[in-house]
Amino acid sequence: MKTDTIAAIATGMSNSGIGIVRISGDDALQVISRIYRNKKGEPKNLSQVKSHTIHYGYIYDGEERLDEVLVMIMKGPNSYTAEDTVEIDCHGGVFIVKKILETVIRNGARTAEPGEFTKRAFLNGRIDLAQAEAVADVIQSTNEYALKSSVSQLAGSVSRKIRELREKILYEIAFIESALDDPEHISLDGYPERLLAALEPMVKQVERLLASCDDGRVMSEGIKTVILGKPNAGKSSLMNVLLGEERAIVTEIAGTTRDTLEEHIYLQGISLNVVDTAGIRDTEDIVEKIGVERAMKAAEDADLIIYVVDGSRALDENDKEIMEFIRGRRAIVLLNKTDLKLAVDKDELENACGHAVIPISAKEEQGIEALEEEIKRLFYHGKISFNEQVYITNVRHKEALEQTLDSLKMVKQSVSDGMPEDFYSIDLMNAYEQLGKILGEAVEDDLVNEIFSKFCMGK
């Protein structure tokens, strides 16, 4: 493992009040001591000071004073990387921060690779791989639910569940191996039935974790949402209300939107990746027809369909086509233009489409809160608790859990088929190893490098 000294800028590369240069490694304290001087301008050996202390002074490049700084000293193993770590808090101008980093590098450090600080924390055993990935998720969070889930995972919520499962599986492996090695003292009589009873809660726990993947994905990536409706039903007006700006063109002319229009919208802690589509109707216009086809294709792949009904006009064949399409899908039906005289009855519309109907007026911005609450209800089943419930948001974790579930089911099948006990051990060990991949045990270096290469510099 590398123990050389690394350095990087830990704050964004833009002018700001404060900039941070981070140093970590065996020579971190020696490097800072070469360039730091106290408030009197005197050199000071910071390797001799107490850990977790802050020192006011200046950074020098030779005899040139670069900036007035605060220097934080954190000695290993009680630091983020479990190594000696230094953070230089300087003024946040891009030029001066880069200048200090260059000075640090000239005095014994090298430029850190993306994610190398967190990688060292993982390699030094301070965090496991699932927690390390949660660090990146916290940084990339785009909504309240994604942030809470990532913080929960960083605190070890996923890791604890995985470790509990591994301990139970390891117990069964150890029992089987011990019994096979010492059959005179350890009997396997009746063990297959006991194993089946022990496997049942394990399988259910893995299934629960896998069932959370859908919620976990929409938390981290956002809900892929498509707005459908006839031309001039108010789809673009709704889009503009949700965005809080006039992004989509709104006119009285039906068919103004000819193609899909995609936007990312944040609603009360929920992220929506919204696609406004061309109005659904039979048309001979080639361009509009392509737009309709793209609208239906986008709707087929959507997590959520918002069907906007023009309440001022009677339902027609185009509406019936949309209602038939959304039947059985996750959808919200909006009865729009309630500020006008309605030609559509809410109860009749609910019976026809098979979904609850929310009356709104996109023009008057009425009914939008009810729409937001319905989205929460559909996807998050009420208020989310991040204390007990664990959500799987990582594709790598999902794949490992799927392999684990397959292996546990293979054990159950082997028991049912009356196979010898050593067959149980093979699949139990595979389940144990798959869960270990989530924590970072027995993973290949290439995978570790790929995961941390996606991190930002300085983290």
N, C-alpha and C positions, 0 to 999 in steps of 0.2 A: 504494500500500500504506500502511496506517495505521502511523505511527511514534509516535503519542501514547503516553503512559505509562499502563499498566494495572496493576491490583492485585487480588488475591483471596486468600482463605484457602485454603491448600494442604493442610490437614489436615482430618480429619473433624470435623463439628460436634457434638462431645460432649466432656465433661470428660475431660482426659487430662494426662499429665505435661508434654507440650510441644505448643505450637501454632506453626504457621508461616504468616506472611503474606508473599506473594511479590509483588515489584514488577518490572516490565520496561518498557523504553522509553527514549526520548531523555533524559527528565528524571528517570530513576529515582534517579540519584546525588544530584541536587539535592533531590528530595523527601525522601530519607532524611536528608540533611544538615540539613534544616529542623526535623526532629523528634528527632534523635539527640543525646545528650550523653554524654561519656565518664564513667568511674567517679568523676571528681572533680566531675561535674555541669557540665562546661564544654562549650559547643557545639563541634563538630568537623566540618570539611568533608571528608566521606568521598569526594568526587570526586577528591581528591588522593592517596588511599592506593593501594597496589599492588593489582592484581587478585588474586582468589582468596585473600583474607585475611579473618580473622574478628576482630570488634571487640566487646569487652565494654563495656556501658554501660547507658543508660536511654533509654526513649522518653518524650518529653514532649508534652503537648497544651497549648501555650502555656507557662504556668508550672507546670502540674500534671504531676507525675511519674506515669506510668501503670504502667510495669513495668520490671523488670530483664531485659535481653535480651542475646542474642548476634546480631550483624549480620554476614551474609556478603556480601562484595562480589565480583561476577563481571562484569568488563567485557567488552563485545562485541569481537570476534565469538566469543570463547571462553566462551560460556555456552549454556544450553539453547536460548534463543530466538535466539542470535547477536546480541542486543542487550545493553546494560547492564542487569544484573539484580541485584536485592537480595533476600535472604531474611532476614526477621526471625524469630528463634527466641525465642518468649516462653513464659510459663507457659500451660498448656493449658486454662484455664477458658474456656468458651464466651463469657462476658461480656467478659473482658479481650481475647480475640482479636478479637472484633467491634469493641471500642472502639479497638484499634490500627488496624484496617482503616479505620474511619471517619476516624481522624486522618490516615492516609496519603492518603485521598481528598480531605479538606479542604485538603491541602497540595500538590495538583497532579496527582494520579492520578485515573483513573476506574475503575469496577468492570469487571473483565474479563468477557467473554462466556464461556459454557461452551467449554472446549477452546481458548481463544484463545492461551494460551502455546504449545501444541503447533502450532497453526495458524501462528503467527509463525515457529516453527522451520522449518516446511515452506515458507512463503513466502520466508523468508530463505535457503533452500537448504541448511540444515544437515541435514535429513532429507528423504526423498521421501515420497510419500503412503502407500505400502505400509508404511513404517516408522512413520509417524504413526498409522495404523490399528492397528499392533501395540502401540503405547503403550496404547490403550484396551483391547485384548485382554489385555494383561498385568494391568491393573487389574481386569478382569472375570473373570479366570481362576478356575475353580472346581475344578480338579484339577491334579495334577502334570504330566500330559501336555500339557494346554492351556497351562500356564505355560511349560514348556520350549519348546513350539512357538512361542509368542508372543515369548519372549525371543530365540529364534533368528531370527525374522522382524525383530525390532527391530534385531538386529545386521546385518541386510541379506541374509539367506539367500535370500529370495524375490526381492529386488531384483537381486541378482547374477545369478540365473538368467535373469531377464527382460532385463537389460542384455546378457548374452551372446547371447541370441536376437536382440535388436534389432540388435546389431552385425553379425551374420551376414546378417540380412535387408537391412540398409542397404547392405552391401557389394554384394549382388546388384542392388539398385535402382540404385546408383551405376554399376555396370558396364554395365547395360542402357542407362541414360540417356546415358552417355558414348559408348557404341558407336553409339547412334542419332544423336547430335550430331556424331560424328566417325567415320563409317564407313570413311574412307580409312585410318585408323591403328589402329582397333580393330575386329577382325572378330568377328562373331557366329556364324561357322561352327562347328558342333558344340556351340554353347552350350546349346541345349535339353537335351541329354543331360547336360551338366555340371551344369546347374541341377537336374535331377531328382535327381542323385546328392547334391547339396548339400541339397536339400529333405528327403530321407528322414530324416536324423538330427534335423532341426528338428521335423518332424511327430511323430516318436517322443518327443522331449523334451516337447512340448506335451501329447501323450497321457499321458505319465507324470505330469505335473503334474495333469492332470484326473483321472487315476485315483486320486490322493491325496486328492481332495476328500471321498470318503466317510469315510476315516479322519480327515481334518481336521474334518469336521462333527461326528463323534462325540466328538472331542477337545474341541472348543469348546462344543458344546451338550449333550453327554452322550448315552448310548445309550438310545434309547427302548425300554424293556423291558416286556413283558407276561407276567404269570404266569398260566398256564392249568392247568386240572385239574378233575377231578370235585369235587362238593361234599365237604368234609371230607377232602380229600387232604392238607391241610397247607399250603395256599398262604398263608393269613394268618399261620400260625406262621413260615413261611419269611420273610415280609415283616418280621415283628417281629424275627427274628434278624438280618436284614440291617440293619435300622434301629437295633438295639440298644435298643429300647424297645417297649412294648406299645401300638402305634398302631392295629393292626387287632384287631377283636374275635375271640377264639378260643373256641369252645365245642365240645361233642361233637355239637351239633345240625347236621346237614347243611343247607347253604343259608343259613348265617348272613350271609354277604356277599351282598347283593342288588344292589349297584352297584359301579362301579369306584372304587378308592381309589388316589390318585396320591401318590407321595413321591419326593423327590430323595435318592439314597443315594451315598455316597462310599466306594469300596472300593479300597484299595491304589493310589491314584493314578488310579482310573477313576471317572467320574461315570455313574450310572445314573438315568434318569428312569423309575421303576418304577410300573407299574399293576397292582394286585391286582384280580382280576376275580371276578365271580360264578362259582360252580361250573357247569361245562358238563354239562348233563343235559336230557333231555326232561322237560318239566313243563307242567302245566296252570295253575300259579300265574301270573297275568298279570304281577305285579311281578317275579317271578323270571325269567320269560320275557324281559322287557325287559332285565334285567340280563345274561342270556346273550347276547342280540343285541348289546348294547354291548360285551361281552367279545370277541366274535368280530370286531366292527368295529375295536376297538383292536388286536387281534392282526394284522389285515390290514395296518395301517399301521406295525407295529413294526419296529425294527431287529433285535430279538432276542426270541425266545419262550422262556420257561422253562416247560417242561411238567412239572408235579409229579404223579407217580404214587403212589397209595396202595398201598404194597407189601404191606399186610396184607389187601387184598381182591383177588380175581381180576379180571382185565381184563374189561370188558363192552363193549357197543355204544357207550357214551359215550366210552370210551377209544379205540376204533377210529376214531370220528369225529374226535377230536383228532389222532390219529396220522396220519390221512389228510391233515388240514389242514396239519400241520407238515412233511410230506414235501416236500423241495426248498427249504424255508425255512431261514433261519439260526436254529437252535434248540439248546437244551440240555435233555436229559431227566434228571430227578432221580427216582431210586427212593427214595421217602421211607418213613419209619417202619421203618428197618432195626433199630431197638431192639426191634421186635416180631417175632413169627414171620412170615416172608415167605410170601405166597401167589403171588408173581410172580417168575419166574426172570429174572435180569439178562440172560443171553444171548438168551433168547427175546424179551425186550422190545426189545433192540437190533435183532434181525432184523425184528421187527414194525414198528418205527418208523423205521428207517433212520438212526438217530443213535446216537452213543456215549451210554452211560448212566452216570451218577455216583450211587453209593449214598450217601444222606445220612440223617440223623435231625435234623429241624428241632427236635424237642423236646429232644434231647440236644446240639444245636449241633455235630453231627459232619458232616464232608464239605464244610463251607462254603469252606475254603481251596481245595479241588479245583475248586469252582464258580468261584471268583475266577480261578484260573489258566486255566480253560477260556475264560472271557470274554476274558481277555487274548489267548489264542491265536487266538480267532476274529476279533477286531477288529484287533489290532495285530501279528499274525504274529510273535510272540516279542518280543524286546527292541527297542525303538525307538531308532534312532540319530538324533540331531539335528545331527550334524556334516555329513553329506553329504545325507541324505534331506530333501527339502523337502515340507512338507504345506501344501496350500492350504485355508485355513479361512475365507476371506472369500468371500461370495456374489458380490460385485462383481468380484473377481479371477476367479472361475470363469466368469462371463458373458463377460468380456474374452478369456479363454483359449479359450472355445468359438468366439467370433467369429474369433479368430486361426487356429484349426484349420480352420474353414470356408474362410477366405481362402487358406491354404496349399494346401488340397486343390483349390481352384479354379485355383490356378496349375498344379498337376500335371495337372488336366483340360485346361487350355488348351494345355499342352505336348503332351499326347496327341492333342488335336484339331488340332495344327499351326497354332495361332493365331499372329498376329504378336507379336513380342517386347514391344511396348508394352502388350499385354494383361496380360503377366506383371507389369509395373510397377504396374498399377492394384491388383491384389489383394495384391501384396507390400507396397505402401504402406499398404493397409488393415490388414494384419496388423501392420505396424510401429506404426501409430497405436493399434490396440487394445491392444498391449502397453504403449504409452506411457501409456495411461489408468491402468494399474495403478500406475505410478510417479508419476502426477499431472501428466504433461505433456499439454497441450492438453485439460484438463478444464474444464468450465464452472464459473463461480463458484458457481452454485446447488448443484452437487454437492459442491463443497468445503465450502460453508457447512452443508449437510445432514450431512456426515460429522462435522464438528467440533461440531455442535450436540448430538451424542449423548455428548460427553465430559462428565466431571464438572467442576464449578467448580474453578479453581485449577490445572488441568492443561491 
